[in-house]
Amino acid sequence: MEYDVCALDDIADGGKKVAKLAGTRVLLLRAGDEVFAVRNTCPHMKVPLSVGKFDGTHIQCRLHGSRYDVRSGQRDKKAWMASGMGEATLQTYPLTLRDGRVFVEL
């Protein structure tokens, strides 16, 4: 199902916005004209990723430092090998920008 989440202008460049869609907390991340949608929960420790550092392509968990590529959901290989926590994947969601609005599909 597709959800009309917000206006693109509601998310600052380099910013984050959390939306609750059908009981799921989705984190929207903006880098210039691109917006990404991921589950707002670290796959390892289940803490909110919305408080983590976003650099335009990766979100970092504040608790243990794991970095996830917001485009694919893959954990940064160097980070998971160094931590010994195994390779976990962050849930990503299809997103469409249309008429200045952000639509997320769950």
C-alpha positions in Angstrom: 0.0 0.0 0.0 1.3 3.5 -0.9 1.1 6.3 1.7 1.3 10.0 1.1 3.7 10.8 4.0 4.6 14.5 3.7 5.7 17.3 1.4 9.3 17.1 0.2 9.9 20.5 1.8 9.0 19.1 5.2 12.3 17.3 5.2 15.4 19.5 5.3 18.4 18.7 3.1 20.5 16.3 5.2 17.5 15.9 7.5 15.4 13.1 8.9 11.7 12.7 9.5 9.9 9.8 11.3 6.5 8.7 10.1 4.3 6.0 11.6 2.7 4.0 8.7 0.4 1.1 9.5 2.0 0.6 12.8 5.6 0.8 11.4 8.0 3.6 12.2 9.6 4.6 8.9 12.6 7.0 8.8 12.8 9.3 5.9 16.2 10.7 5.1 16.9 13.5 2.6 20.1 14.1 0.6 19.6 16.9 -1.9 16.9 15.9 -4.3 16.9 12.2 -3.1 14.8 10.8 -0.2 15.2 7.4 1.2 12.8 5.4 3.5 14.1 2.8 6.0 12.7 1.1 9.1 13.5 3.3 12.1 15.0 0.4 14.0 18.6 -0.8 14.1 18.5 -4.6 13.1 21.0 -5.4 15.9 19.9 -3.6 19.1 16.4 -2.4 18.0 17.2 1.2 18.9 15.8 4.1 16.8 18.1 5.1 14.0 16.5 8.5 13.8 19.0 9.7 16.5 21.9 8.4 14.5 24.3 10.3 12.2 23.2 10.5 8.5 25.9 11.4 6.0 23.9 11.4 2.8 24.2 7.7 2.0 24.6 5.9 5.4 22.9 6.1 8.8 24.9 5.2 11.8 23.4 3.6 14.9 24.3 5.7 18.0 24.5 2.7 20.3 27.2 0.5 18.6 28.3 2.4 15.5 27.0 0.1 12.8 26.5 2.0 9.5 23.8 1.0 7.0 23.5 2.1 3.4 20.1 3.8 3.1 19.9 2.9 -0.6 20.3 -0.9 -0.1 19.9 -1.6 3.6 23.3 -3.3 3.7 25.5 -2.9 6.7 28.9 -1.3 6.0 31.2 -4.4 5.6 34.1 -2.9 7.5 31.8 -2.0 10.4 30.2 -5.4 10.8 33.5 -7.3 10.4 35.2 -5.2 13.1 32.2 -5.5 15.5 31.8 -9.3 15.1 28.0 -8.8 15.1 27.4 -10.5 11.7 25.8 -9.1 8.6 22.4 -7.7 9.3 20.2 -5.8 6.7 18.2 -2.7 7.4 14.6 -2.8 5.9 14.2 -0.3 3.1 11.0 0.8 1.5 10.2 1.9 -2.1 9.7 5.7 -2.2 8.3 8.0 -5.0 8.5 11.7 -5.2 5.4 13.1 -7.0 4.1 16.7 -7.3 6.3 17.8 -4.4 5.1 15.0 -2.1 6.8 11.9 -0.6 5.0 8.6 -1.1 6.2 5.4 0.7 5.1 1.9 -0.2 4.8 -0.7 2.6 
